[in-house]
Amino acid sequence: MKKIVITAALAALSFAASVSAQDGEAVYNKSCMFCHASGVGGAPRAHQEAAWKSLMDKGMDSLLKSVKDGKGNMPAGGMCSSCSDEEFKQAIDFMAKKK
């Protein structure tokens, strides 16, 4: 019985990890791609590690605050008024990594 519970728990964790990775991409596709795919308005381009390095060096809390409060040409919440902090973080992680 313990083996079944452990196996189920590991499977759930694996599934959760893969869903998280997809969630960041889904949020990006729905709400971030319009500006971050091309760099319109000075937005750092997605998957351009050099463009994101200095931003990531400031830490996730700083980036999350910028997204939630708005910065430069980006409105508060970006284009996702219903996104949670976790969804914003996943989208940031997705954009900051080379594809």
TORROVO-87510 format. One record per atom (N, C-alpha, C): chain; atom name; z, x, y. Coordinates in Angstrom, 1 decimal. Example, Ala and Ser with C-alpha at 12.3 -4.5 7.8 and 13.67 -1.06 7.14 Angstrom:
TORROVO-87510
<chain=A, name=N, z=7.8, x=13.2, y=-5.7>
<chain=A, name=CA, z=7.8, x=12.3, y=-4.5>
<chain=A, name=C, z=7.8, x=13.2, y=-3.3>
<chain=A, name=N, z=7.1, x=12.8, y=-2.2>
<chain=A, name=CA, z=7.1, x=13.7, y=-1.1>
<chain=A, name=C, z=7.9, x=12.9, y=0.0>
//
This chain:
TORROVO-87510
<chain=A, name=N, z=0.0, x=0.8, y=-1.2>
<chain=A, name=CA, z=0.0, x=0.0, y=0.0>
<chain=A, name=C, z=0.0, x=0.9, y=1.3>
<chain=A, name=N, z=0.8, x=2.0, y=1.2>
<chain=A, name=CA, z=0.8, x=2.8, y=2.4>
<chain=A, name=C, z=-0.5, x=3.5, y=2.7>
<chain=A, name=N, z=-1.3, x=3.8, y=1.6>
<chain=A, name=CA, z=-2.6, x=4.4, y=1.8>
<chain=A, name=C, z=-3.5, x=3.4, y=2.5>
<chain=A, name=N, z=-3.4, x=2.2, y=2.1>
<chain=A, name=CA, z=-4.3, x=1.1, y=2.7>
<chain=A, name=C, z=-4.0, x=1.0, y=4.2>
<chain=A, name=N, z=-2.7, x=1.0, y=4.6>
<chain=A, name=CA, z=-2.2, x=0.9, y=6.0>
<chain=A, name=C, z=-2.7, x=2.1, y=6.8>
<chain=A, name=N, z=-2.5, x=3.3, y=6.2>
<chain=A, name=CA, z=-2.9, x=4.5, y=6.9>
<chain=A, name=C, z=-4.4, x=4.5, y=7.1>
<chain=A, name=N, z=-5.2, x=4.2, y=6.0>
<chain=A, name=CA, z=-6.6, x=4.2, y=6.1>
<chain=A, name=C, z=-7.1, x=3.2, y=7.2>
<chain=A, name=N, z=-6.5, x=2.0, y=7.2>
<chain=A, name=CA, z=-6.8, x=1.0, y=8.2>
<chain=A, name=C, z=-6.5, x=1.5, y=9.6>
<chain=A, name=N, z=-5.4, x=2.1, y=9.8>
<chain=A, name=CA, z=-5.0, x=2.6, y=11.1>
<chain=A, name=C, z=-6.0, x=3.7, y=11.6>
<chain=A, name=N, z=-6.3, x=4.6, y=10.7>
<chain=A, name=CA, z=-7.3, x=5.6, y=11.0>
<chain=A, name=C, z=-8.7, x=5.0, y=11.4>
<chain=A, name=N, z=-9.1, x=4.1, y=10.6>
<chain=A, name=CA, z=-10.4, x=3.4, y=10.9>
<chain=A, name=C, z=-10.3, x=2.7, y=12.3>
<chain=A, name=N, z=-9.2, x=2.1, y=12.6>
<chain=A, name=CA, z=-9.1, x=1.4, y=13.9>
<chain=A, name=C, z=-9.1, x=2.4, y=15.0>
<chain=A, name=N, z=-8.5, x=3.6, y=14.8>
<chain=A, name=CA, z=-8.5, x=4.6, y=15.9>
<chain=A, name=C, z=-9.9, x=5.2, y=16.1>
<chain=A, name=N, z=-10.6, x=5.4, y=15.0>
<chain=A, name=CA, z=-12.0, x=5.8, y=15.1>
<chain=A, name=C, z=-12.9, x=4.8, y=15.8>
<chain=A, name=N, z=-12.7, x=3.6, y=15.5>
<chain=A, name=CA, z=-13.5, x=2.5, y=16.1>
<chain=A, name=C, z=-13.1, x=2.5, y=17.6>
<chain=A, name=N, z=-11.8, x=2.6, y=17.9>
<chain=A, name=CA, z=-11.4, x=2.5, y=19.4>
<chain=A, name=C, z=-12.0, x=3.7, y=20.1>
<chain=A, name=N, z=-12.1, x=4.8, y=19.5>
<chain=A, name=CA, z=-12.6, x=6.0, y=20.2>
<chain=A, name=C, z=-14.1, x=5.8, y=20.5>
<chain=A, name=N, z=-14.9, x=5.2, y=19.5>
<chain=A, name=CA, z=-16.3, x=5.0, y=19.7>
<chain=A, name=C, z=-16.5, x=3.9, y=20.8>
<chain=A, name=N, z=-15.7, x=2.9, y=20.8>
<chain=A, name=CA, z=-15.9, x=1.8, y=21.7>
<chain=A, name=C, z=-15.6, x=2.4, y=23.1>
<chain=A, name=N, z=-14.6, x=3.2, y=23.3>
<chain=A, name=CA, z=-14.3, x=3.8, y=24.6>
<chain=A, name=C, z=-15.5, x=4.5, y=25.2>
<chain=A, name=N, z=-16.1, x=5.3, y=24.3>
<chain=A, name=CA, z=-17.3, x=6.1, y=24.8>
<chain=A, name=C, z=-18.4, x=5.2, y=25.2>
<chain=A, name=N, z=-18.6, x=4.1, y=24.5>
<chain=A, name=CA, z=-19.6, x=3.1, y=24.9>
<chain=A, name=C, z=-19.2, x=2.3, y=26.1>
<chain=A, name=N, z=-17.9, x=2.1, y=26.3>
<chain=A, name=CA, z=-17.5, x=1.3, y=27.5>
<chain=A, name=C, z=-17.9, x=2.1, y=28.7>
<chain=A, name=N, z=-17.7, x=3.4, y=28.8>
<chain=A, name=CA, z=-18.0, x=4.2, y=30.0>
<chain=A, name=C, z=-19.5, x=4.1, y=30.3>
<chain=A, name=N, z=-20.3, x=4.1, y=29.2>
<chain=A, name=CA, z=-21.8, x=4.0, y=29.4>
<chain=A, name=C, z=-22.1, x=2.6, y=29.8>
<chain=A, name=N, z=-21.5, x=1.6, y=29.3>
<chain=A, name=CA, z=-21.8, x=0.2, y=29.6>
<chain=A, name=C, z=-21.4, x=-0.1, y=31.1>
<chain=A, name=N, z=-20.3, x=0.4, y=31.5>
<chain=A, name=CA, z=-19.9, x=0.2, y=32.9>
<chain=A, name=C, z=-20.9, x=0.9, y=33.8>
<chain=A, name=N, z=-21.2, x=2.2, y=33.5>
<chain=A, name=CA, z=-22.2, x=2.9, y=34.2>
<chain=A, name=C, z=-23.5, x=2.1, y=34.3>
<chain=A, name=N, z=-24.0, x=1.6, y=33.2>
<chain=A, name=CA, z=-25.3, x=0.9, y=33.2>
<chain=A, name=C, z=-25.2, x=-0.4, y=34.0>
<chain=A, name=N, z=-24.1, x=-1.0, y=34.0>
<chain=A, name=CA, z=-23.9, x=-2.3, y=34.7>
<chain=A, name=C, z=-23.7, x=-2.1, y=36.2>
<chain=A, name=N, z=-22.9, x=-1.1, y=36.6>
<chain=A, name=CA, z=-22.3, x=-1.0, y=37.9>
<chain=A, name=C, z=-22.6, x=0.3, y=38.7>
<chain=A, name=N, z=-22.9, x=1.4, y=38.0>
<chain=A, name=CA, z=-22.9, x=2.7, y=38.7>
<chain=A, name=C, z=-24.3, x=3.3, y=38.8>
<chain=A, name=N, z=-25.1, x=2.9, y=37.8>
<chain=A, name=CA, z=-26.4, x=3.5, y=37.7>
<chain=A, name=C, z=-27.3, x=3.4, y=38.9>
<chain=A, name=N, z=-27.2, x=2.3, y=39.6>
<chain=A, name=CA, z=-28.1, x=2.1, y=40.8>
<chain=A, name=C, z=-28.1, x=3.2, y=41.7>
<chain=A, name=N, z=-26.8, x=3.7, y=42.0>
<chain=A, name=CA, z=-26.7, x=4.8, y=43.0>
<chain=A, name=C, z=-26.6, x=6.2, y=42.3>
<chain=A, name=N, z=-25.9, x=6.3, y=41.2>
<chain=A, name=CA, z=-25.6, x=7.6, y=40.6>
<chain=A, name=C, z=-26.7, x=8.1, y=39.7>
<chain=A, name=N, z=-27.7, x=7.3, y=39.4>
<chain=A, name=CA, z=-28.9, x=7.8, y=38.6>
<chain=A, name=C, z=-29.8, x=8.7, y=39.5>
<chain=A, name=N, z=-29.9, x=8.3, y=40.8>
<chain=A, name=CA, z=-30.8, x=9.0, y=41.7>
<chain=A, name=C, z=-30.1, x=9.8, y=42.8>
<chain=A, name=N, z=-28.8, x=9.5, y=42.9>
<chain=A, name=CA, z=-28.0, x=10.2, y=44.0>
<chain=A, name=C, z=-28.2, x=9.5, y=45.4>
<chain=A, name=N, z=-28.6, x=8.3, y=45.4>
<chain=A, name=CA, z=-28.8, x=7.6, y=46.6>
<chain=A, name=C, z=-27.5, x=7.5, y=47.5>
<chain=A, name=N, z=-27.7, x=7.7, y=48.8>
<chain=A, name=CA, z=-26.5, x=7.6, y=49.7>
<chain=A, name=C, z=-25.6, x=8.8, y=49.5>
<chain=A, name=N, z=-26.0, x=9.9, y=48.8>
<chain=A, name=CA, z=-25.1, x=11.0, y=48.6>
<chain=A, name=C, z=-24.2, x=10.9, y=47.4>
<chain=A, name=N, z=-24.5, x=9.9, y=46.6>
<chain=A, name=CA, z=-23.7, x=9.8, y=45.3>
<chain=A, name=C, z=-24.0, x=10.9, y=44.4>
<chain=A, name=N, z=-22.9, x=11.5, y=43.8>
<chain=A, name=CA, z=-23.2, x=12.6, y=42.8>
<chain=A, name=C, z=-24.0, x=12.0, y=41.6>
<chain=A, name=N, z=-25.1, x=12.7, y=41.3>
<chain=A, name=CA, z=-25.9, x=12.2, y=40.2>
<chain=A, name=C, z=-25.2, x=12.3, y=38.8>
<chain=A, name=N, z=-25.4, x=11.3, y=38.1>
<chain=A, name=CA, z=-24.8, x=11.2, y=36.7>
<chain=A, name=C, z=-25.3, x=12.4, y=35.9>
<chain=A, name=N, z=-24.5, x=12.9, y=35.1>
<chain=A, name=CA, z=-24.8, x=14.0, y=34.1>
<chain=A, name=C, z=-25.2, x=15.3, y=34.7>
<chain=A, name=N, z=-25.0, x=15.5, y=36.0>
<chain=A, name=CA, z=-25.2, x=16.8, y=36.7>
<chain=A, name=C, z=-23.9, x=17.4, y=36.8>
<chain=A, name=N, z=-23.5, x=18.2, y=35.8>
<chain=A, name=CA, z=-22.2, x=18.8, y=35.8>
<chain=A, name=C, z=-21.8, x=19.6, y=37.0>
<chain=A, name=N, z=-22.8, x=20.3, y=37.6>
<chain=A, name=CA, z=-22.5, x=21.0, y=38.9>
<chain=A, name=C, z=-22.1, x=20.1, y=40.0>
<chain=A, name=N, z=-22.7, x=18.9, y=40.1>
<chain=A, name=CA, z=-22.4, x=18.0, y=41.1>
<chain=A, name=C, z=-21.0, x=17.4, y=40.9>
<chain=A, name=N, z=-20.5, x=17.3, y=39.7>
<chain=A, name=CA, z=-19.2, x=16.7, y=39.4>
<chain=A, name=C, z=-18.1, x=17.7, y=39.3>
<chain=A, name=N, z=-18.4, x=19.0, y=39.2>
<chain=A, name=CA, z=-17.3, x=20.0, y=38.9>
<chain=A, name=C, z=-16.2, x=19.9, y=40.0>
<chain=A, name=N, z=-16.6, x=20.0, y=41.3>
<chain=A, name=CA, z=-15.6, x=20.0, y=42.3>
<chain=A, name=C, z=-14.8, x=18.7, y=42.4>
<chain=A, name=N, z=-15.5, x=17.6, y=42.1>
<chain=A, name=CA, z=-14.8, x=16.3, y=42.1>
<chain=A, name=C, z=-13.8, x=16.2, y=40.9>
<chain=A, name=N, z=-14.2, x=16.7, y=39.7>
<chain=A, name=CA, z=-13.3, x=16.6, y=38.6>
<chain=A, name=C, z=-12.2, x=17.6, y=38.7>
<chain=A, name=N, z=-12.4, x=18.7, y=39.5>
<chain=A, name=CA, z=-11.3, x=19.7, y=39.7>
<chain=A, name=C, z=-10.2, x=19.0, y=40.5>
<chain=A, name=N, z=-10.5, x=18.0, y=41.3>
<chain=A, name=CA, z=-9.5, x=17.3, y=42.1>
<chain=A, name=C, z=-8.6, x=16.4, y=41.2>
<chain=A, name=N, z=-9.1, x=16.1, y=40.0>
<chain=A, name=CA, z=-8.3, x=15.3, y=39.1>
<chain=A, name=C, z=-8.8, x=13.9, y=39.0>
<chain=A, name=N, z=-8.5, x=13.2, y=37.9>
<chain=A, name=CA, z=-8.9, x=11.9, y=37.7>
<chain=A, name=C, z=-8.2, x=10.9, y=38.7>
<chain=A, name=N, z=-7.0, x=11.1, y=39.0>
<chain=A, name=CA, z=-6.3, x=10.2, y=39.9>
<chain=A, name=C, z=-7.0, x=10.2, y=41.3>
<chain=A, name=N, z=-7.4, x=11.3, y=41.7>
<chain=A, name=CA, z=-8.2, x=11.4, y=43.0>
<chain=A, name=C, z=-9.5, x=10.7, y=42.9>
<chain=A, name=N, z=-10.2, x=10.9, y=41.8>
<chain=A, name=CA, z=-11.5, x=10.2, y=41.6>
<chain=A, name=C, z=-11.3, x=8.7, y=41.5>
<chain=A, name=N, z=-10.3, x=8.3, y=40.8>
<chain=A, name=CA, z=-10.0, x=6.8, y=40.6>
<chain=A, name=C, z=-9.7, x=6.2, y=42.0>
<chain=A, name=N, z=-8.9, x=6.9, y=42.8>
<chain=A, name=CA, z=-8.6, x=6.4, y=44.1>
<chain=A, name=C, z=-9.8, x=6.2, y=45.0>
<chain=A, name=N, z=-10.7, x=7.2, y=44.9>
<chain=A, name=CA, z=-12.0, x=7.1, y=45.7>
<chain=A, name=C, z=-12.8, x=5.9, y=45.3>
<chain=A, name=N, z=-12.9, x=5.7, y=43.9>
<chain=A, name=CA, z=-13.6, x=4.5, y=43.4>
<chain=A, name=C, z=-13.0, x=3.2, y=43.9>
<chain=A, name=N, z=-11.7, x=3.1, y=43.7>
<chain=A, name=CA, z=-11.0, x=1.9, y=44.1>
<chain=A, name=C, z=-11.0, x=1.6, y=45.6>
<chain=A, name=N, z=-10.8, x=2.6, y=46.4>
<chain=A, name=CA, z=-10.7, x=2.5, y=47.8>
<chain=A, name=C, z=-12.1, x=2.5, y=48.5>
<chain=A, name=N, z=-13.1, x=3.1, y=47.8>
<chain=A, name=CA, z=-14.4, x=3.3, y=48.4>
<chain=A, name=C, z=-14.4, x=4.7, y=49.1>
<chain=A, name=N, z=-15.5, x=5.3, y=49.2>
<chain=A, name=CA, z=-15.6, x=6.6, y=49.8>
<chain=A, name=C, z=-17.1, x=6.8, y=50.2>
<chain=A, name=N, z=-17.3, x=7.3, y=51.5>
<chain=A, name=CA, z=-18.6, x=7.5, y=51.9>
<chain=A, name=C, z=-19.4, x=6.2, y=51.9>
<chain=A, name=N, z=-20.5, x=6.2, y=51.3>
<chain=A, name=CA, z=-21.4, x=5.0, y=51.2>
<chain=A, name=C, z=-20.9, x=4.1, y=50.1>
<chain=A, name=N, z=-20.0, x=4.5, y=49.2>
<chain=A, name=CA, z=-19.6, x=3.7, y=48.1>
<chain=A, name=C, z=-18.6, x=2.7, y=48.5>
<chain=A, name=N, z=-18.8, x=1.4, y=48.3>
<chain=A, name=CA, z=-17.8, x=0.4, y=48.7>
<chain=A, name=C, z=-16.6, x=0.4, y=47.7>
<chain=A, name=N, z=-15.5, x=-0.2, y=48.1>
<chain=A, name=CA, z=-14.3, x=-0.2, y=47.3>
<chain=A, name=C, z=-14.7, x=-0.9, y=46.0>
<chain=A, name=N, z=-14.3, x=-0.3, y=44.9>
<chain=A, name=CA, z=-14.6, x=-0.8, y=43.6>
<chain=A, name=C, z=-16.1, x=-0.5, y=43.1>
<chain=A, name=N, z=-16.8, x=0.3, y=43.9>
<chain=A, name=CA, z=-18.2, x=0.5, y=43.5>
<chain=A, name=C, z=-18.9, x=-0.8, y=43.5>
<chain=A, name=N, z=-19.6, x=-1.0, y=42.4>
<chain=A, name=CA, z=-20.3, x=-2.3, y=42.2>
<chain=A, name=C, z=-19.6, x=-3.1, y=41.1>
<chain=A, name=N, z=-18.4, x=-2.8, y=40.8>
<chain=A, name=CA, z=-17.7, x=-3.5, y=39.7>
<chain=A, name=C, z=-16.3, x=-4.0, y=40.2>
<chain=A, name=N, z=-16.3, x=-5.2, y=40.8>
<chain=A, name=CA, z=-15.0, x=-5.7, y=41.3>
<chain=A, name=C, z=-14.1, x=-6.1, y=40.2>
<chain=A, name=N, z=-14.6, x=-6.3, y=38.9>
<chain=A, name=CA, z=-13.7, x=-6.7, y=37.8>
<chain=A, name=C, z=-13.3, x=-5.6, y=36.9>
<chain=A, name=N, z=-13.7, x=-4.3, y=37.2>
<chain=A, name=CA, z=-13.4, x=-3.2, y=36.3>
<chain=A, name=C, z=-11.9, x=-2.8, y=36.4>
<chain=A, name=N, z=-11.3, x=-2.5, y=35.3>
<chain=A, name=CA, z=-10.0, x=-2.0, y=35.2>
<chain=A, name=C, z=-10.0, x=-0.5, y=35.5>
<chain=A, name=N, z=-8.8, x=0.0, y=35.8>
<chain=A, name=CA, z=-8.7, x=1.5, y=36.0>
<chain=A, name=C, z=-9.2, x=2.2, y=34.8>
<chain=A, name=N, z=-9.0, x=1.8, y=33.6>
<chain=A, name=CA, z=-9.5, x=2.5, y=32.4>
<chain=A, name=C, z=-11.0, x=2.4, y=32.3>
<chain=A, name=N, z=-11.6, x=1.3, y=32.7>
<chain=A, name=CA, z=-13.1, x=1.2, y=32.7>
<chain=A, name=C, z=-13.7, x=2.2, y=33.7>
<chain=A, name=N, z=-13.0, x=2.3, y=34.9>
<chain=A, name=CA, z=-13.5, x=3.2, y=35.9>
<chain=A, name=C, z=-13.4, x=4.6, y=35.4>
<chain=A, name=N, z=-12.3, x=5.0, y=34.8>
<chain=A, name=CA, z=-12.1, x=6.3, y=34.2>
<chain=A, name=C, z=-13.1, x=6.6, y=33.2>
<chain=A, name=N, z=-13.4, x=5.7, y=32.3>
<chain=A, name=CA, z=-14.4, x=5.9, y=31.3>
<chain=A, name=C, z=-15.8, x=6.1, y=31.9>
<chain=A, name=N, z=-16.1, x=5.4, y=32.9>
<chain=A, name=CA, z=-17.4, x=5.5, y=33.6>
<chain=A, name=C, z=-17.5, x=6.9, y=34.3>
<chain=A, name=N, z=-16.4, x=7.3, y=34.9>
<chain=A, name=CA, z=-16.4, x=8.6, y=35.6>
<chain=A, name=C, z=-16.6, x=9.7, y=34.5>
<chain=A, name=N, z=-15.9, x=9.6, y=33.4>
<chain=A, name=CA, z=-16.0, x=10.6, y=32.4>
<chain=A, name=C, z=-17.5, x=10.6, y=31.9>
<chain=A, name=N, z=-18.1, x=9.5, y=31.7>
<chain=A, name=CA, z=-19.4, x=9.4, y=31.2>
<chain=A, name=C, z=-20.4, x=10.1, y=32.2>
<chain=A, name=N, z=-20.2, x=9.8, y=33.5>
<chain=A, name=CA, z=-21.1, x=10.4, y=34.5>
<chain=A, name=C, z=-21.0, x=11.9, y=34.7>
<chain=A, name=N, z=-19.7, x=12.3, y=34.5>
<chain=A, name=CA, z=-19.4, x=13.7, y=34.7>
<chain=A, name=C, z=-19.9, x=14.7, y=33.6>
<chain=A, name=N, z=-20.2, x=14.1, y=32.5>
<chain=A, name=CA, z=-20.6, x=15.0, y=31.3>
<chain=A, name=C, z=-22.1, x=15.0, y=31.2>
<chain=A, name=N, z=-22.6, x=16.2, y=30.8>
<chain=A, name=CA, z=-24.0, x=16.4, y=30.6>
<chain=A, name=C, z=-24.4, x=15.5, y=29.4>
<chain=A, name=N, z=-25.6, x=14.9, y=29.5>
<chain=A, name=CA, z=-26.0, x=14.0, y=28.5>
<chain=A, name=C, z=-26.9, x=14.8, y=27.5>
//
